[in-house]
């Protein structure tokens, strides 16, 4: 199965079918689109690029003056 992306951080998600907690570790290859959709922080992906939204750049909040 083709990898959708590689994790740059450890993440906690729910298994898409059984709805049980799952821990994915740094360096894990994500192959399930239902799993990748749960990882919404772009910093969790290598290159800070979410595989579910490939054309969308990471959103950064402006620092207050």
N, CA, C, O and CB atoms as a CASP TS submission, in Angstrom:
PFRMAT TS
TARGET T0000
AUTHOR 0000-0000-0000
METHOD Language model
MODEL 1
PARENT N/A
ATOM      1  N   UNK     1       0.834  -1.165   0.000  1.00  0.00           N
ATOM      2  CA  UNK     1       0.000   0.000   0.000  1.00  0.00           C
ATOM      3  C   UNK     1       0.892   1.246   0.000  1.00  0.00           C
ATOM      4  O   UNK     1       1.911   1.278   0.689  1.00  0.00           O
ATOM      5  CB  UNK     1      -0.956  -0.012   1.211  1.00  0.00           C
ATOM      6  N   UNK     2       0.519   2.252  -0.756  1.00  0.00           N
ATOM      7  CA  UNK     2       1.304   3.468  -0.874  1.00  0.00           C
ATOM      8  C   UNK     2       1.155   4.348   0.367  1.00  0.00           C
ATOM      9  O   UNK     2       0.060   4.519   0.905  1.00  0.00           O
ATOM     10  CB  UNK     2       0.891   4.241  -2.120  1.00  0.00           C
ATOM     11  N   UNK     3       2.289   4.901   0.805  1.00  0.00           N
ATOM     12  CA  UNK     3       2.281   5.799   1.953  1.00  0.00           C
ATOM     13  C   UNK     3       1.758   7.168   1.540  1.00  0.00           C
ATOM     14  O   UNK     3       2.161   7.712   0.513  1.00  0.00           O
ATOM     15  CB  UNK     3       3.692   5.920   2.561  1.00  0.00           C
ATOM     16  N   UNK     4       0.848   7.724   2.358  1.00  0.00           N
ATOM     17  CA  UNK     4       0.320   9.063   2.114  1.00  0.00           C
ATOM     18  C   UNK     4       1.235  10.130   2.690  1.00  0.00           C
ATOM     19  O   UNK     4       1.220  11.276   2.243  1.00  0.00           O
ATOM     20  CB  UNK     4      -1.076   9.199   2.705  1.00  0.00           C
ATOM     21  N   UNK     5       2.024   9.755   3.677  1.00  0.00           N
ATOM     22  CA  UNK     5       2.938  10.684   4.309  1.00  0.00           C
ATOM     23  C   UNK     5       3.653  10.031   5.473  1.00  0.00           C
ATOM     24  O   UNK     5       3.285   8.945   5.921  1.00  0.00           O
ATOM     25  CB  UNK     5       2.199  11.922   4.774  1.00  0.00           C
ATOM     26  N   UNK     6       4.688  10.716   5.958  1.00  0.00           N
ATOM     27  CA  UNK     6       5.478  10.224   7.079  1.00  0.00           C
ATOM     28  C   UNK     6       5.313  11.206   8.232  1.00  0.00           C
ATOM     29  O   UNK     6       5.351  12.421   8.037  1.00  0.00           O
ATOM     30  CB  UNK     6       6.987  10.053   6.687  1.00  0.00           C
ATOM     31  N   UNK     7       5.131  10.674   9.421  1.00  0.00           N
ATOM     32  CA  UNK     7       4.909  11.516  10.587  1.00  0.00           C
ATOM     33  C   UNK     7       6.219  12.088  11.117  1.00  0.00           C
ATOM     34  O   UNK     7       7.233  11.395  11.196  1.00  0.00           O
ATOM     35  CB  UNK     7       4.204  10.727  11.678  1.00  0.00           C
ATOM     36  N   UNK     8       6.174  13.356  11.475  1.00  0.00           N
ATOM     37  CA  UNK     8       7.322  14.035  12.073  1.00  0.00           C
ATOM     38  C   UNK     8       7.131  14.172  13.578  1.00  0.00           C
ATOM     39  O   UNK     8       7.999  14.710  14.264  1.00  0.00           O
ATOM     40  CB  UNK     8       7.529  15.420  11.432  1.00  0.00           C
ATOM     41  N   UNK     9       6.013  13.695  14.094  1.00  0.00           N
ATOM     42  CA  UNK     9       5.709  13.768  15.522  1.00  0.00           C
ATOM     43  C   UNK     9       4.822  12.591  15.907  1.00  0.00           C
ATOM     44  O   UNK     9       4.167  11.985  15.059  1.00  0.00           O
ATOM     45  CB  UNK     9       5.020  15.116  15.878  1.00  0.00           C
ATOM     46  N   UNK    10       4.813  12.283  17.179  1.00  0.00           N
ATOM     47  CA  UNK    10       3.914  11.251  17.697  1.00  0.00           C
ATOM     48  C   UNK    10       2.506  11.835  17.792  1.00  0.00           C
ATOM     49  O   UNK    10       2.329  12.953  18.275  1.00  0.00           O
ATOM     50  CB  UNK    10       4.397  10.724  19.092  1.00  0.00           C
ATOM     51  N   UNK    11       1.512  11.087  17.335  1.00  0.00           N
ATOM     52  CA  UNK    11       0.126  11.561  17.366  1.00  0.00           C
ATOM     53  C   UNK    11      -0.781  10.508  17.991  1.00  0.00           C
ATOM     54  O   UNK    11      -0.504   9.309  17.942  1.00  0.00           O
ATOM     55  CB  UNK    11      -0.361  11.911  15.945  1.00  0.00           C
ATOM     56  N   UNK    12      -1.863  10.986  18.574  1.00  0.00           N
ATOM     57  CA  UNK    12      -2.887  10.124  19.160  1.00  0.00           C
ATOM     58  C   UNK    12      -4.153  10.311  18.336  1.00  0.00           C
ATOM     59  O   UNK    12      -4.621  11.435  18.157  1.00  0.00           O
ATOM     60  CB  UNK    12      -3.135  10.457  20.686  1.00  0.00           C
ATOM     61  N   UNK    13      -4.708   9.208  17.833  1.00  0.00           N
ATOM     62  CA  UNK    13      -5.921   9.252  17.014  1.00  0.00           C
ATOM     63  C   UNK    13      -6.870   8.158  17.489  1.00  0.00           C
ATOM     64  O   UNK    13      -6.560   7.398  18.406  1.00  0.00           O
ATOM     65  CB  UNK    13      -5.587   9.079  15.494  1.00  0.00           C
ATOM     66  N   UNK    14      -8.032   8.097  16.845  1.00  0.00           N
ATOM     67  CA  UNK    14      -8.959   6.984  17.054  1.00  0.00           C
ATOM     68  C   UNK    14      -8.932   6.105  15.814  1.00  0.00           C
ATOM     69  O   UNK    14      -8.964   6.600  14.688  1.00  0.00           O
ATOM     70  CB  UNK    14     -10.411   7.494  17.350  1.00  0.00           C
ATOM     71  N   UNK    15      -8.874   4.803  16.029  1.00  0.00           N
ATOM     72  CA  UNK    15      -8.936   3.862  14.915  1.00  0.00           C
ATOM     73  C   UNK    15     -10.233   4.122  14.161  1.00  0.00           C
ATOM     74  O   UNK    15     -11.302   4.148  14.771  1.00  0.00           O
ATOM     75  CB  UNK    15      -8.853   2.372  15.412  1.00  0.00           C
ATOM     76  N   UNK    16     -10.162   4.317  12.831  1.00  0.00           N
ATOM     77  CA  UNK    16     -11.359   4.683  12.065  1.00  0.00           C
ATOM     78  C   UNK    16     -12.477   3.637  12.080  1.00  0.00           C
ATOM     79  O   UNK    16     -13.645   3.994  11.923  1.00  0.00           O
ATOM     80  CB  UNK    16     -10.971   4.947  10.653  1.00  0.00           C
ATOM     81  N   UNK    17     -12.151   2.369  12.263  1.00  0.00           N
ATOM     82  CA  UNK    17     -13.188   1.344  12.232  1.00  0.00           C
ATOM     83  C   UNK    17     -13.649   0.934  13.633  1.00  0.00           C
ATOM     84  O   UNK    17     -14.845   0.757  13.864  1.00  0.00           O
ATOM     85  CB  UNK    17     -12.684   0.128  11.484  1.00  0.00           C
ATOM     86  N   UNK    18     -12.708   0.784  14.563  1.00  0.00           N
ATOM     87  CA  UNK    18     -13.062   0.311  15.896  1.00  0.00           C
ATOM     88  C   UNK    18     -13.252   1.429  16.910  1.00  0.00           C
ATOM     89  O   UNK    18     -13.758   1.189  18.007  1.00  0.00           O
ATOM     90  CB  UNK    18     -12.010  -0.624  16.388  1.00  0.00           C
ATOM     91  N   UNK    19     -12.849   2.667  16.555  1.00  0.00           N
ATOM     92  CA  UNK    19     -12.974   3.841  17.417  1.00  0.00           C
ATOM     93  C   UNK    19     -12.244   3.658  18.746  1.00  0.00           C
ATOM     94  O   UNK    19     -12.705   4.129  19.786  1.00  0.00           O
ATOM     95  CB  UNK    19     -14.442   4.143  17.675  1.00  0.00           C
ATOM     96  N   UNK    20     -11.100   2.969  18.704  1.00  0.00           N
ATOM     97  CA  UNK    20     -10.260   2.800  19.877  1.00  0.00           C
ATOM     98  C   UNK    20      -9.031   3.695  19.739  1.00  0.00           C
ATOM     99  O   UNK    20      -8.598   3.971  18.620  1.00  0.00           O
ATOM    100  CB  UNK    20      -9.849   1.311  20.059  1.00  0.00           C
ATOM    101  N   UNK    21      -8.457   4.156  20.859  1.00  0.00           N
ATOM    102  CA  UNK    21      -7.283   5.023  20.793  1.00  0.00           C
ATOM    103  C   UNK    21      -6.073   4.300  20.192  1.00  0.00           C
ATOM    104  O   UNK    21      -5.815   3.132  20.485  1.00  0.00           O
ATOM    105  CB  UNK    21      -6.937   5.542  22.186  1.00  0.00           C
ATOM    106  N   UNK    22      -5.343   5.027  19.344  1.00  0.00           N
ATOM    107  CA  UNK    22      -4.142   4.501  18.693  1.00  0.00           C
ATOM    108  C   UNK    22      -3.058   5.570  18.786  1.00  0.00           C
ATOM    109  O   UNK    22      -3.335   6.760  18.631  1.00  0.00           O
ATOM    110  CB  UNK    22      -4.423   4.102  17.193  1.00  0.00           C
ATOM    111  N   UNK    23      -1.820   5.138  19.041  1.00  0.00           N
ATOM    112  CA  UNK    23      -0.686   6.054  19.059  1.00  0.00           C
ATOM    113  C   UNK    23       0.190   5.730  17.856  1.00  0.00           C
ATOM    114  O   UNK    23       0.639   4.597  17.684  1.00  0.00           O
ATOM    115  CB  UNK    23       0.123   5.945  20.402  1.00  0.00           C
ATOM    116  N   UNK    24       0.425   6.748  17.024  1.00  0.00           N
ATOM    117  CA  UNK    24       1.330   6.602  15.885  1.00  0.00           C
ATOM    118  C   UNK    24       2.611   7.350  16.217  1.00  0.00           C
ATOM    119  O   UNK    24       2.561   8.463  16.739  1.00  0.00           O
ATOM    120  CB  UNK    24       0.684   7.139  14.556  1.00  0.00           C
ATOM    121  N   UNK    25       3.751   6.753  15.921  1.00  0.00           N
ATOM    122  CA  UNK    25       5.033   7.311  16.321  1.00  0.00           C
ATOM    123  C   UNK    25       5.729   8.067  15.200  1.00  0.00           C
ATOM    124  O   UNK    25       5.423   7.880  14.022  1.00  0.00           O
ATOM    125  CB  UNK    25       5.926   6.220  16.817  1.00  0.00           C
ATOM    126  N   UNK    26       6.660   8.914  15.582  1.00  0.00           N
ATOM    127  CA  UNK    26       7.484   9.650  14.628  1.00  0.00           C
ATOM    128  C   UNK    26       8.132   8.656  13.666  1.00  0.00           C
ATOM    129  O   UNK    26       8.690   7.645  14.091  1.00  0.00           O
ATOM    130  CB  UNK    26       8.567  10.503  15.360  1.00  0.00           C
ATOM    131  N   UNK    27       8.056   8.948  12.379  1.00  0.00           N
ATOM    132  CA  UNK    27       8.641   8.076  11.360  1.00  0.00           C
ATOM    133  C   UNK    27       7.676   7.063  10.787  1.00  0.00           C
ATOM    134  O   UNK    27       7.995   6.412   9.792  1.00  0.00           O
ATOM    135  CB  UNK    27       9.807   7.360  11.927  1.00  0.00           C
ATOM    136  N   UNK    28       6.501   6.910  11.385  1.00  0.00           N
ATOM    137  CA  UNK    28       5.501   5.974  10.854  1.00  0.00           C
ATOM    138  C   UNK    28       4.971   6.474   9.520  1.00  0.00           C
ATOM    139  O   UNK    28       4.775   7.675   9.332  1.00  0.00           O
ATOM    140  CB  UNK    28       4.336   5.784  11.854  1.00  0.00           C
ATOM    141  N   UNK    29       4.741   5.552   8.598  1.00  0.00           N
ATOM    142  CA  UNK    29       4.140   5.870   7.303  1.00  0.00           C
ATOM    143  C   UNK    29       2.633   5.678   7.426  1.00  0.00           C
ATOM    144  O   UNK    29       2.174   4.615   7.845  1.00  0.00           O
ATOM    145  CB  UNK    29       4.736   4.974   6.156  1.00  0.00           C
ATOM    146  N   UNK    30       1.872   6.687   7.069  1.00  0.00           N
ATOM    147  CA  UNK    30       0.406   6.616   7.129  1.00  0.00           C
ATOM    148  C   UNK    30      -0.095   6.208   5.745  1.00  0.00           C
ATOM    149  O   UNK    30       0.218   6.856   4.746  1.00  0.00           O
ATOM    150  CB  UNK    30      -0.229   7.996   7.583  1.00  0.00           C
ATOM    151  N   UNK    31      -0.874   5.132   5.698  1.00  0.00           N
ATOM    152  CA  UNK    31      -1.385   4.628   4.420  1.00  0.00           C
ATOM    153  C   UNK    31      -2.900   4.742   4.300  1.00  0.00           C
ATOM    154  O   UNK    31      -3.441   4.628   3.200  1.00  0.00           O
ATOM    155  CB  UNK    31      -0.976   3.188   4.237  1.00  0.00           C
ATOM    156  N   UNK    32      -3.584   4.962   5.406  1.00  0.00           N
ATOM    157  CA  UNK    32      -5.050   5.018   5.408  1.00  0.00           C
ATOM    158  C   UNK    32      -5.528   6.470   5.362  1.00  0.00           C
ATOM    159  O   UNK    32      -5.202   7.247   6.260  1.00  0.00           O
ATOM    160  CB  UNK    32      -5.621   4.304   6.658  1.00  0.00           C
ATOM    161  N   UNK    33      -6.295   6.853   4.335  1.00  0.00           N
ATOM    162  CA  UNK    33      -6.803   8.225   4.258  1.00  0.00           C
ATOM    163  C   UNK    33      -7.663   8.620   5.465  1.00  0.00           C
ATOM    164  O   UNK    33      -7.654   9.783   5.869  1.00  0.00           O
ATOM    165  CB  UNK    33      -7.608   8.394   2.992  1.00  0.00           C
ATOM    166  N   UNK    34      -8.399   7.674   6.039  1.00  0.00           N
ATOM    167  CA  UNK    34      -9.237   7.967   7.206  1.00  0.00           C
ATOM    168  C   UNK    34      -8.376   8.327   8.419  1.00  0.00           C
ATOM    169  O   UNK    34      -8.800   9.109   9.271  1.00  0.00           O
ATOM    170  CB  UNK    34     -10.143   6.761   7.535  1.00  0.00           C
ATOM    171  N   UNK    35      -7.184   7.766   8.499  1.00  0.00           N
ATOM    172  CA  UNK    35      -6.251   8.094   9.574  1.00  0.00           C
ATOM    173  C   UNK    35      -5.627   9.459   9.309  1.00  0.00           C
ATOM    174  O   UNK    35      -5.548  10.284  10.219  1.00  0.00           O
ATOM    175  CB  UNK    35      -5.152   7.008   9.704  1.00  0.00           C
ATOM    176  N   UNK    36      -5.185   9.708   8.085  1.00  0.00           N
ATOM    177  CA  UNK    36      -4.518  10.979   7.775  1.00  0.00           C
ATOM    178  C   UNK    36      -5.453  12.176   7.947  1.00  0.00           C
ATOM    179  O   UNK    36      -4.993  13.273   8.264  1.00  0.00           O
ATOM    180  CB  UNK    36      -3.977  10.952   6.350  1.00  0.00           C
ATOM    181  N   UNK    37      -6.759  11.982   7.742  1.00  0.00           N
ATOM    182  CA  UNK    37      -7.721  13.067   7.925  1.00  0.00           C
ATOM    183  C   UNK    37      -7.818  13.506   9.386  1.00  0.00           C
ATOM    184  O   UNK    37      -8.170  14.653   9.662  1.00  0.00           O
ATOM    185  CB  UNK    37      -9.090  12.638   7.424  1.00  0.00           C
ATOM    186  N   UNK    38      -7.512  12.611  10.318  1.00  0.00           N
ATOM    187  CA  UNK    38      -7.570  12.950  11.736  1.00  0.00           C
ATOM    188  C   UNK    38      -6.362  13.759  12.201  1.00  0.00           C
ATOM    189  O   UNK    38      -6.413  14.396  13.252  1.00  0.00           O
ATOM    190  CB  UNK    38      -7.680  11.692  12.557  1.00  0.00           C
ATOM    191  N   UNK    39      -5.279  13.739  11.428  1.00  0.00           N
ATOM    192  CA  UNK    39      -4.057  14.445  11.808  1.00  0.00           C
ATOM    193  C   UNK    39      -4.099  15.810  11.132  1.00  0.00           C
ATOM    194  O   UNK    39      -3.666  15.965   9.990  1.00  0.00           O
ATOM    195  CB  UNK    39      -2.760  13.635  11.400  1.00  0.00           C
ATOM    196  N   UNK    40      -4.623  16.789  11.848  1.00  0.00           N
ATOM    197  CA  UNK    40      -4.892  18.091  11.246  1.00  0.00           C
ATOM    198  C   UNK    40      -3.773  19.107  11.426  1.00  0.00           C
ATOM    199  O   UNK    40      -3.751  20.126  10.736  1.00  0.00           O
ATOM    200  CB  UNK    40      -6.144  18.647  11.815  1.00  0.00           C
ATOM    201  N   UNK    41      -2.855  18.851  12.327  1.00  0.00           N
ATOM    202  CA  UNK    41      -1.752  19.778  12.542  1.00  0.00           C
ATOM    203  C   UNK    41      -0.667  19.519  11.495  1.00  0.00           C
ATOM    204  O   UNK    41      -0.096  18.429  11.472  1.00  0.00           O
ATOM    205  CB  UNK    41      -1.179  19.636  13.984  1.00  0.00           C
ATOM    206  N   UNK    42      -0.368  20.494  10.626  1.00  0.00           N
ATOM    207  CA  UNK    42       0.639  20.271   9.584  1.00  0.00           C
ATOM    208  C   UNK    42       2.030  19.999  10.143  1.00  0.00           C
ATOM    209  O   UNK    42       2.859  19.400   9.457  1.00  0.00           O
ATOM    210  CB  UNK    42       0.696  21.464   8.670  1.00  0.00           C
ATOM    211  N   UNK    43       2.300  20.421  11.360  1.00  0.00           N
ATOM    212  CA  UNK    43       3.616  20.174  11.967  1.00  0.00           C
ATOM    213  C   UNK    43       3.843  18.700  12.292  1.00  0.00           C
ATOM    214  O   UNK    43       4.973  18.294  12.562  1.00  0.00           O
ATOM    215  CB  UNK    43       3.766  21.001  13.235  1.00  0.00           C
ATOM    216  N   UNK    44       2.788  17.901  12.270  1.00  0.00           N
ATOM    217  CA  UNK    44       2.915  16.470  12.538  1.00  0.00           C
ATOM    218  C   UNK    44       3.446  15.703  11.333  1.00  0.00           C
ATOM    219  O   UNK    44       3.849  14.547  11.464  1.00  0.00           O
ATOM    220  CB  UNK    44       1.575  15.900  12.957  1.00  0.00           C
ATOM    221  N   UNK    45       3.449  16.326  10.173  1.00  0.00           N
ATOM    222  CA  UNK    45       3.888  15.678   8.940  1.00  0.00           C
ATOM    223  C   UNK    45       5.284  16.157   8.551  1.00  0.00           C
ATOM    224  O   UNK    45       5.628  17.321   8.754  1.00  0.00           O
ATOM    225  CB  UNK    45       2.892  15.954   7.799  1.00  0.00           C
ATOM    226  N   UNK    46       6.080  15.253   7.994  1.00  0.00           N
ATOM    227  CA  UNK    46       7.381  15.664   7.475  1.00  0.00           C
ATOM    228  C   UNK    46       7.148  16.673   6.364  1.00  0.00           C
ATOM    229  O   UNK    46       6.316  16.453   5.485  1.00  0.00           O
ATOM    230  CB  UNK    46       8.206  14.438   6.959  1.00  0.00           C
ATOM    231  N   UNK    47       7.874  17.771   6.401  1.00  0.00           N
ATOM    232  CA  UNK    47       7.695  18.829   5.426  1.00  0.00           C
ATOM    233  C   UNK    47       6.501  19.714   5.726  1.00  0.00           C
ATOM    234  O   UNK    47       6.173  20.601   4.938  1.00  0.00           O
ATOM    235  CB  UNK    47       7.550  18.242   4.067  1.00  0.00           C
ATOM    236  N   UNK    48       5.842  19.482   6.866  1.00  0.00           N
ATOM    237  CA  UNK    48       4.654  20.249   7.280  1.00  0.00           C
ATOM    238  C   UNK    48       3.610  20.341   6.176  1.00  0.00           C
ATOM    239  O   UNK    48       2.996  21.390   5.984  1.00  0.00           O
ATOM    240  CB  UNK    48       5.059  21.651   7.711  1.00  0.00           C
ATOM    241  N   UNK    49       3.410  19.249   5.454  1.00  0.00           N
ATOM    242  CA  UNK    49       2.441  19.208   4.365  1.00  0.00           C
ATOM    243  C   UNK    49       1.468  18.068   4.619  1.00  0.00           C
ATOM    244  O   UNK    49       1.862  16.902   4.595  1.00  0.00           O
ATOM    245  CB  UNK    49       3.147  19.040   2.988  1.00  0.00           C
ATOM    246  N   UNK    50       0.209  18.386   4.861  1.00  0.00           N
ATOM    247  CA  UNK    50      -0.810  17.383   5.095  1.00  0.00           C
ATOM    248  C   UNK    50      -1.142  16.655   3.788  1.00  0.00           C
ATOM    249  O   UNK    50      -1.413  17.304   2.777  1.00  0.00           O
ATOM    250  CB  UNK    50      -2.072  18.029   5.698  1.00  0.00           C
ATOM    251  N   UNK    51      -1.126  15.323   3.794  1.00  0.00           N
ATOM    252  CA  UNK    51      -1.438  14.590   2.563  1.00  0.00           C
ATOM    253  C   UNK    51      -2.897  14.723   2.139  1.00  0.00           C
ATOM    254  O   UNK    51      -3.214  14.485   0.974  1.00  0.00           O
ATOM    255  CB  UNK    51      -1.103  13.132   2.741  1.00  0.00           C
ATOM    256  N   UNK    52      -3.789  15.093   3.046  1.00  0.00           N
ATOM    257  CA  UNK    52      -5.199  15.235   2.686  1.00  0.00           C
ATOM    258  C   UNK    52      -5.489  16.588   2.061  1.00  0.00           C
ATOM    259  O   UNK    52      -6.513  16.751   1.397  1.00  0.00           O
ATOM    260  CB  UNK    52      -6.075  15.038   3.909  1.00  0.00           C
ATOM    261  N   UNK    53      -4.600  17.571   2.260  1.00  0.00           N
ATOM    262  CA  UNK    53      -4.756  18.899   1.677  1.00  0.00           C
ATOM    263  C   UNK    53      -3.421  19.316   1.063  1.00  0.00           C
ATOM    264  O   UNK    53      -2.785  20.243   1.564  1.00  0.00           O
ATOM    265  CB  UNK    53      -5.233  19.936   2.750  1.00  0.00           C
ATOM    266  N   UNK    54      -2.979  18.648  -0.020  1.00  0.00           N
ATOM    267  CA  UNK    54      -1.638  18.882  -0.551  1.00  0.00           C
ATOM    268  C   UNK    54      -1.387  20.287  -1.079  1.00  0.00           C
ATOM    269  O   UNK    54      -0.243  20.739  -1.035  1.00  0.00           O
ATOM    270  CB  UNK    54      -1.376  17.921  -1.630  1.00  0.00           C
ATOM    271  N   UNK    55      -2.384  20.996  -1.572  1.00  0.00           N
ATOM    272  CA  UNK    55      -2.155  22.311  -2.145  1.00  0.00           C
ATOM    273  C   UNK    55      -2.309  23.445  -1.152  1.00  0.00           C
ATOM    274  O   UNK    55      -2.033  24.599  -1.481  1.00  0.00           O
ATOM    275  CB  UNK    55      -3.082  22.526  -3.276  1.00  0.00           C
ATOM    276  N   UNK    56      -2.737  23.139   0.039  1.00  0.00           N
ATOM    277  CA  UNK    56      -3.005  24.170   1.030  1.00  0.00           C
ATOM    278  C   UNK    56      -1.779  24.370   1.920  1.00  0.00           C
ATOM    279  O   UNK    56      -1.344  23.427   2.580  1.00  0.00           O
ATOM    280  CB  UNK    56      -4.239  23.802   1.880  1.00  0.00           C
ATOM    281  N   UNK    57      -1.207  25.594   1.950  1.00  0.00           N
ATOM    282  CA  UNK    57      -0.041  25.828   2.796  1.00  0.00           C
ATOM    283  C   UNK    57      -0.444  25.870   4.266  1.00  0.00           C
ATOM    284  O   UNK    57      -1.607  26.123   4.581  1.00  0.00           O
ATOM    285  CB  UNK    57       0.660  27.137   2.399  1.00  0.00           C
ATOM    286  N   UNK    58       0.512  25.623   5.175  1.00  0.00           N
ATOM    287  CA  UNK    58       0.187  25.667   6.598  1.00  0.00           C
ATOM    288  C   UNK    58      -0.263  27.074   7.003  1.00  0.00           C
ATOM    289  O   UNK    58       0.260  28.075   6.513  1.00  0.00           O
ATOM    290  CB  UNK    58       1.402  25.228   7.442  1.00  0.00           C
ATOM    291  N   UNK    59      -1.233  27.126   7.896  1.00  0.00           N
ATOM    292  CA  UNK    59      -1.757  28.404   8.363  1.00  0.00           C
ATOM    293  C   UNK    59      -0.943  28.839   9.574  1.00  0.00           C
ATOM    294  O   UNK    59      -0.800  28.083  10.535  1.00  0.00           O
ATOM    295  CB  UNK    59      -3.278  28.303   8.713  1.00  0.00           C
ATOM    296  N   UNK    60      -0.414  30.045   9.529  1.00  0.00           N
ATOM    297  CA  UNK    60       0.352  30.594  10.651  1.00  0.00           C
ATOM    298  C   UNK    60      -0.366  31.808  11.199  1.00  0.00           C
ATOM    299  O   UNK    60      -0.818  32.665  10.439  1.00  0.00           O
ATOM    300  CB  UNK    60       1.795  30.963  10.220  1.00  0.00           C
ATOM    301  N   UNK    61      -0.473  31.883  12.504  1.00  0.00           N
ATOM    302  CA  UNK    61      -1.106  33.043  13.119  1.00  0.00           C
ATOM    303  C   UNK    61      -0.063  34.147  13.301  1.00  0.00           C
ATOM    304  O   UNK    61       1.089  33.881  13.643  1.00  0.00           O
ATOM    305  CB  UNK    61      -1.757  32.664  14.483  1.00  0.00           C
ATOM    306  N   UNK    62      -0.479  35.359  13.072  1.00  0.00           N
ATOM    307  CA  UNK    62       0.411  36.514  13.262  1.00  0.00           C
ATOM    308  C   UNK    62       0.627  36.728  14.759  1.00  0.00           C
ATOM    309  O   UNK    62      -0.279  36.540  15.571  1.00  0.00           O
ATOM    310  CB  UNK    62      -0.185  37.808  12.595  1.00  0.00           C
ATOM    311  N   UNK    63       1.857  37.128  15.101  1.00  0.00           N
ATOM    312  CA  UNK    63       2.169  37.422  16.497  1.00  0.00           C
ATOM    313  C   UNK    63       1.625  38.808  16.834  1.00  0.00           C
ATOM    314  O   UNK    63       1.712  39.729  16.023  1.00  0.00           O
ATOM    315  CB  UNK    63       3.709  37.342  16.763  1.00  0.00           C
ATOM    316  N   UNK    64       1.070  38.949  18.026  1.00  0.00           N
ATOM    317  CA  UNK    64       0.566  40.264  18.405  1.00  0.00           C
ATOM    318  C   UNK    64       1.722  41.255  18.547  1.00  0.00           C
ATOM    319  O   UNK    64       2.829  40.881  18.935  1.00  0.00           O
ATOM    320  CB  UNK    64      -0.236  40.178  19.721  1.00  0.00           C
ATOM    321  N   UNK    65       1.452  42.524  18.229  1.00  0.00           N
ATOM    322  CA  UNK    65       2.479  43.561  18.284  1.00  0.00           C
ATOM    323  C   UNK    65       2.754  44.008  19.687  1.00  0.00           C
ATOM    324  O   UNK    65       3.596  44.880  19.904  1.00  0.00           O
ATOM    325  CB  UNK    65       2.080  44.739  17.455  1.00  0.00           C
TER
END
